[in-house]
Each structure stands twice: as C-alpha cells, then as structure tokens.
Amino acid sequence: MQCRPAALAVARRHLTSRVGPATHIADLVNARASDSAETLAVVVPSSDTRWTYGELCDRARWFAAGLQEMGYAPGQKLGVRLDNSEQLLVALLGSALTGADVETAKTAELLSRVTCRGTIVHHSDSQLAGAMIGAHEPIVVGGGAIKDPVVHYDILLEAFRGKETPELSSDIESSYYFSNTRAAKESGLVGNGADATNALAIQKNEKMCVSVPLSHPMGFGFGFLAAMHSGATVVLPTLQSGNIAVSAANTIQAMKNEQCSFLLADSHVLKALPEDVPDGVEHFKGGLTKIGSGDAVGLGKGVELWGQTLTTVGKPPY
C-alpha cells in the first residue's frame, strides 16, 4: 500500500531539502511519500508491524480525511490516549494534515480532564472517553464489538481509503498539548527533528530505537520526526509504565533484533540499562537523551553508553 501519484500531484507543501526548510508535518509526509515510499518507516515488535513510508503516509491521509468528515478543523482538538504504536503515529500525523490540535494524556485521570472535540483511545478507555465528548463517539483501537457506540479505527481507515486531505493555508499549524503540561507548535517539533538529524547525522535506512513515549515532545519531535527528516526507520519497543526494568529489557531486545544505530532514551531507561555492552548491539553509534528543560541540543556533556556518546537535549541542571 503506497501513496499514489495523484496524491503527490495535489500535495500542498513541499520539502526543499533534507533538513531545515520543513516547517509543517505535511512537508515531511509529502517528501517521504515522494522519495522514500519503499523505505521502512516504522517497526513495532509487539504487533509485528513493519510499515514503509508509503504505507504510513497513506494511513495518515486516510485518518485525516476521516477526521475532516467528523468535523475536525483547524483550532479544534483531538484527545489521544495510546501507548507507543503505529496507530498513535497515524493519529499524530493525521491530525496535523487537517490542522487540528492534539492533546495527549498519559493516564485515564488526565484523559478525563482534557477538553477536545473527540478522542482516540484504546477500547478499554472508550466508556470514559464516550462520557466526555458529547456529539462524537470516541475513535477506538484494539477491539470492541461492532455494535459498540464508537468509531472503530480500522473501519474508519478502510472507509476513507484513497481519500485526500484538505489543502490548508501555509500559516495554519497544529499545536500539541502533551499531558496537559506543555504546548508545542508543529513547526517547533519539526525543527526539533531537524536538529536531531543534524546532530546525529542520521541517514536514510538507518534505524533509531525510540524508548520514550511518542505522547511526549521528546519522543515525537526528536524521535519520530527526526526519522521523517532523514528517511530513517523508527523502532518502537514496548514501554511498560511503572516497570522500567521491563522497558529497558525491551529496548535492548529491539536494538539487537533491528540492528539499531541510534537510541533515544530518557534518564530512567538509561539507568536501567546494563553498563556492559550487550551482545548484538554492534551497530549502535550514539543517540539522544534529555537532561533538562528546553530543546537545545548539545549544551550538556554527552552521556556515555556502551562505548558511544548520547548527545544531550535541554539545559544542564547546574
């Protein structure tokens, strides 16, 4: 499944070089659909998902078309409560293609506080989400009966297969509200991705293991959008909230199985990783880790891991 030539012909924005000029997520979607449709974009070991950029682009556009049909428009907000997954990526990208904002929630309690037009959630949260949003049923992932009063994610994508997204003015950009605590403009997150690509010299077809939630700006901006700038592959190990040891073990396994060159990890996962170099990570050559507030890259001293250096993000806390 790949983005079609007709879709490219009506692309509303274009990337003029590999890193730097892009300011909208649509720039990256259009560029990767044009030059990297056959390149592996995302690997999710827990679901055996291996999507090319063509497959990811298509799904983001179909999801956006579905949102538009449901009444989403610039300035309105989609609530999101999903673990790292291919569905979460589609929601984060697709929302930007409609100009809608996104608000992520790490917990059910936080989800109950968001004020959105609608939500996309795991089906186990659909009852809570359905009580919040009024006119529209929640979009649900991962099961539930057809008779349930929800919009099923897979059915939504199938219903809008082949549909195009609206053309937006270049001055419209989405905002992302991460767990009710931090707002980030689309252009800022795209810029973070460019900074990560430049700092690490990420190349097409290389793999980055993202051991940070995509529902946070670090994971989405410095992780996935960096891959989109460069045409690299993102690998999403299962992160278990409250069990850092399991998250670290899954991270190592993903690094081994996919022969990842880069690692994006927070301080909690880093502390749980072994000091000795694990067998099977000979392709590892660096990455990024957050050390303080802000998005500046390389201000702090690099963090050593397995004989390589992780570049820092944020202002050193001293």
N, C-alpha and C positions, 0 to 999 in steps of 0.2 A: 504494500500500500504506500503510494508516494504522492507528493504534491504534484498537481497536474500543470502542464504548460499554461493552461488558461488562467490558473490561479496566479502564476507568476506575471502574466501579462497585465493583471489589474492590481499588482502589488502597489501599496500606497506609499511606501518609503523604501529607500534602497541604501545599502551599506556601501560606502565609497572606498573603504579599505578595511583590512582585517581587524584592527583595533583602533579605537579613538573616536572616529566620527559618529558612530551609532549613539543615538540618544533615546531611542524607543525600542521596546521589545520587538515590535513589528519589524524593525530594521534587521534584527538578528534572525527572526523567523524567516523573513524573505531571503536573506543571504544564505542561510544554511539550506533552505529548500532549493535554492538555485545551484549551489556549488557542492553540497555535501549530502544530497538526498540518499545516497547509498552508504554513507558513513554511519557507523554505530554511534548512537547518541546517548542511550541510557540503558544501564543494566541494573535490574532489581533481582538479586538472587532469591529472595523469599517467594517471588511469584514466577520465577523463571522467565521474566520479561527481558527481551533484547530488541529494542526498537532502534531503527535507523532514524536519521533526522527527517527523512521523508515521511515516515510513519508518525513521528511526533508532531511535525508541522500539520499534517492532515488532522489529527485528533484535536490539536489546539484550535484550529479553524472551525471544525465542526462544533466543538464545545462553545466557541464564541458565537456561532450562528444560533445555537440553541438558547444561549443567554439573551441574545438580542430578541428572539421570538418571545421569550418570557418577560420582556420589558426592561431588561437591564440596559443602562445608558450611562454616558459619562457623568460622574458625580454620584452615582449610586454605588452601593457596596455589596459585595458577596462575602458572606462569612464562611470561613474554612476551618474545619477541624479534621485533619487527616494526618496520619503518620507519613514519613517519607515513602513515597510510592510514585508510580507512573501517573496515577490519577491526580495526585497533588500537583505534579508538574503541569499536566494539562490544564488544571484549574488556574494555576498562577499565570501561565502564558495566555490562556484563552481570555481571561478577564481583561488583560491589557489590550487585546485586539478589539475589544468593544469600548475601551476607555473607562470601564468600570473599576472601582476601587476594590481592594481586598482587605479583609480583617481576619487574621489567623487567631486561633485560640488553642492553647496547649492542653487545656482541661475542659471538662464539661461545665465546671463552675464558671470559667471565663467565657465559654460559649453562651451561657445564659445572660451575660452582660452586654454582648455586642448588639448594636442596632444596625441591621442590614436589611436589604430588600429580600434576601434569601440566603440559604446556606448550602454548602456541600459537605456532607458528613459521612462517616461510616454508618451502616444501617442500625447499629446498636445505639446511636445517638439520635435517630430520626424522630423519636417521640418528643424528646426535649426540643429539637430544632423546630418541629412542626408546631409546637406550642408558642414559639416566638414570633413567627414571621407573617402570620395573617394570611394575606391573599395568595401566596405561592407556597406550594409544598416544598419540603427540602429535597435537594438532589442527593441521592444516597448511593454509596459504593459498597460492594461486597455482600450482596444477598438481599434477603427480604422477599416477601411474596409479591407477585404481580398485583394482587388486589389491594396491597397496602396503599394508603393515600400519600404516595411520594412520587417523585420523578426519578426513575432509575437511570443512573449514569450511563450504563451500556446501551440502554434503549434510546436515551437522548442522543448519544453519538451516532447510533445507527440511523435514527430518524433524520439527522441533519448531515449525513454522509454526502460529500460533494458540494455542500453549500459554502458560499463565500462570506467573508466577514465585511462589515461596513467600512467604507472609506472615511477616515477621520482627518480632521484638520491637524496639521503638524504641531499646533500649540496645545493639543489635548494630550495629557499623560495621566496614567493611573497613579494612585497613591497606595502604598501597602502599609497596613497598620499591624504591627507584629505583637500579638498577645497583649493588646491594649496599652502597651507601654512606649512604643516607638513608632513614629511615622516616617516613611521613606518614600521619596518620589521615584518613579520609574527611571527617570534619567540618572538619578544618583546611583541606583542599583546597577544599571547598565554600565555606568562609569566604574563602579567597584569591580565589575567583571573584567573590564579593560585593564584596570590597574593590576589585577591578579595575573592576567595573561602576560602582561609586560614584565612583571616582577619575576615570574617563573619561566618565562619563555616557553609557554605551553604550545605544543604543536598539534596539528591535525592528527587524529588517530591515537594520540596518547590517551591514557586513562587517569582520571582523578577519582580517588575514593573520598566521598563526602560523608564524613562521620559527624555531621552537625545537622540538626533539623532544618529542612528547607522552609519551614514556617518561621524561621528567623532570618534577618537580613544577611548574616554571615553565610549561612548555607545557600541561600538563593542567589545573592549577589556575587559574593566572592567564589562560590562554588559552581552552581549550575550555569549562571550567565557567563562566567569565565570560559566554561566549556563551549558555550554557544559562540563566543567571540572567535575561538580558535578552531572550532570543528573537532574538539576533543570529546571523549566519552566520559560521562559521569557514572560512577558505580555507587549504588545506594545500599549499604549494609543495613540490616535491621538494628535499630536503636531501641533499647528497652529502657523506658523511663524508670528511674529508681534502681536500676541494676547496671551500673557502669561496667562491671566485670564482663557481663554478657555482651554489652555493646562493644567493648574492646576486643573480645574474642571474635565477634562477627566481623569487626573491622579488619583484623589480621587475616581472617579466612578470605574475605573479599580481596584484600591486597594480593594474597597468594594466588587465588584462583584466576583473577583477571589480570595479573601481572601489572599492577598499577604503578605508574611513575610518580604520582603525586598523592599527598594526603592532606585533606582539610579536616582538622580536628580541634575540639575545644580542650581546655586545660584538664577537664575531668577525665576525658578519654585518654589523653596523653599520660596522665599519672597512672592509669590502669594498664598501660602497655608495658611489656617487658623491656628491661634495659638491654638485654642481649638481643642481637639481631636474629629474628625468626628465620627458619629455613624457608626459602621460596619467595623472598622479597628482594631479589637481586636487581629488579628493575626500578626500585624506589630511588628517587633522586631529590626529594625535598617536598615542600608544600607550604601551607599557611596555618597559623594559629592565632587566636585572638588573645591579647594580653591586657587590653584596657579600653577606655572609651574612645570613640571616634573611629574613622575609617582610614586613617593614614597608614600606608604600607611601608614597613621597613624602618620605622622610627626606633624601635627597641632592638636589643640584642637578639639575634636569632636563637632559636631553641634547638638544641642538638637531639637528634633521634636516629638511631641505627646508623651512625656514621655520616649522616646528612644533616642539613640545616633547614628548619622550618622558618620561613620569613614571618615576621610579626605583623599583626593588624591592630591598630589602636595606639593610644599614647601610653608609654610605660607608666606604671603606677608608682613613680618615685620622682 
